[in-house]
Amino acid sequence: MKYLTRLIILLSLATPLAAPLPTLAQDVDAGVAAVRQLGTLNGQALACAEKDAAARAKLLMLAHAPKTARFGAAYEEATQEAFLAQTKAAGTCPDARALAGKLDSVAKHLQAALPIALPAAK
């Protein structure tokens, strides 16, 4: 009887902990989507030889995205797709101001989805 009581108590305590899990999955998906947007802008910037915009996109990626294969792959795939689309389309490249404005917008979205973790105080 003691084991059954303990099991019931443990299960009742664990139930509230399981509730936030879907929210965590949604947060990760939002983060991956933001990283893909950043990769898309990076690909455009690289294809259009906008080195400053590409460098800023890389810095945002390094500052915000977790260092995992999922986030790295999302960034690289989006970069490659956008680069190929820009070069195949042979269309006009967005100017530096337009890219900077898009990067500002994505930076805000990225900050909301993946805030920068501050280093622990020593």
C-alpha positions as CSV (number, residue, x, y, z in Angstrom):
1,M,0.0,0.0,0.0
2,K,2.9,2.4,0.7
3,Y,4.2,2.0,-2.8
4,L,0.9,2.7,-4.4
5,T,0.5,5.9,-2.3
6,R,4.0,7.0,-3.2
7,L,3.3,6.3,-6.9
8,I,0.1,8.4,-6.8
9,I,1.9,11.2,-5.1
10,L,4.8,11.2,-7.6
11,L,2.4,11.1,-10.5
12,S,0.3,14.0,-9.2
13,L,3.5,16.0,-8.7
14,A,4.8,15.2,-12.2
15,T,1.6,16.1,-14.0
16,P,2.2,19.9,-13.8
17,L,5.7,19.5,-15.1
18,A,4.5,17.7,-18.2
19,A,2.1,20.6,-19.2
20,P,4.7,23.1,-20.5
21,L,6.2,20.6,-23.0
22,P,4.1,21.5,-26.0
23,T,5.0,25.2,-25.4
24,L,8.7,24.2,-25.4
25,A,8.3,22.5,-28.8
26,Q,6.5,25.6,-30.2
27,D,9.4,27.8,-28.9
28,V,11.9,25.6,-30.6
29,D,10.0,25.7,-33.9
30,A,9.7,29.5,-33.7
31,G,13.5,29.6,-33.1
32,V,14.2,27.4,-36.1
33,A,11.9,29.5,-38.2
34,A,13.7,32.7,-37.2
35,V,17.1,31.1,-37.9
36,R,15.8,30.1,-41.4
37,Q,14.7,33.7,-42.0
38,L,18.2,34.8,-41.0
39,G,19.8,32.2,-43.3
40,T,17.6,33.4,-46.2
41,L,18.9,36.9,-45.7
42,N,22.4,35.7,-45.4
43,G,22.1,33.8,-48.7
44,Q,20.8,36.9,-50.5
45,A,23.5,39.1,-49.0
46,L,26.2,36.6,-50.1
47,A,24.8,36.4,-53.6
48,C,24.6,40.1,-53.9
49,A,28.1,40.7,-52.4
50,E,26.8,42.6,-49.5
51,K,29.5,41.6,-47.1
52,D,28.4,43.8,-44.2
53,A,24.9,42.3,-44.2
54,A,26.3,38.8,-44.4
55,A,28.6,39.5,-41.5
56,R,25.8,40.8,-39.4
57,A,23.6,37.8,-40.2
58,K,26.5,35.5,-39.1
59,L,26.9,37.5,-35.9
60,L,23.2,37.3,-35.1
61,M,23.3,33.5,-35.7
62,L,26.2,33.0,-33.4
63,A,24.8,35.2,-30.7
64,H,21.2,33.8,-30.7
65,A,21.0,30.3,-32.0
66,P,21.9,27.2,-29.9
67,K,24.9,25.4,-31.1
68,T,23.0,22.3,-32.3
69,A,22.8,20.4,-35.6
70,R,19.2,21.3,-36.0
71,F,19.7,25.1,-35.9
72,G,23.0,24.9,-37.9
73,A,21.4,22.9,-40.6
74,A,18.4,25.2,-40.8
75,Y,20.7,28.2,-41.2
76,E,22.9,26.5,-43.8
77,E,20.0,25.1,-45.9
78,A,18.2,28.5,-46.0
79,T,21.5,30.2,-46.9
80,Q,22.1,27.9,-49.8
81,E,18.5,28.0,-51.0
82,A,18.4,31.8,-51.0
83,F,21.9,32.0,-52.6
84,L,20.9,29.7,-55.5
85,A,17.5,31.4,-55.9
86,Q,19.1,34.8,-56.1
87,T,21.8,33.8,-58.6
88,K,19.4,31.8,-60.8
89,A,16.8,34.5,-60.9
90,A,19.3,37.0,-62.2
91,G,17.1,39.6,-60.8
92,T,18.2,42.8,-59.1
93,C,19.7,42.6,-55.7
94,P,18.2,44.4,-52.8
95,D,20.3,47.4,-51.8
96,A,22.3,47.6,-48.6
97,R,19.5,49.6,-46.8
98,A,16.8,47.1,-47.7
99,L,18.9,44.2,-46.5
100,A,19.7,46.1,-43.3
101,G,16.0,46.8,-42.7
102,K,15.1,43.1,-43.2
103,L,18.0,42.1,-40.9
104,D,16.6,44.5,-38.2
105,S,13.2,42.9,-38.5
106,V,14.6,39.4,-38.3
107,A,16.9,40.4,-35.4
108,K,13.8,41.5,-33.4
109,H,12.0,38.2,-34.2
110,L,15.2,36.3,-33.4
111,Q,15.5,38.1,-30.0
112,A,11.9,37.2,-29.1
113,A,12.3,33.6,-30.2
114,L,15.9,33.0,-29.0
115,P,17.0,35.6,-26.5
116,I,20.7,35.9,-25.9
117,A,21.7,34.1,-22.7
118,L,23.8,36.3,-20.5
119,P,26.9,34.7,-19.1
120,A,26.8,33.8,-15.4
121,A,28.4,36.3,-13.0
122,K,31.7,35.0,-11.5
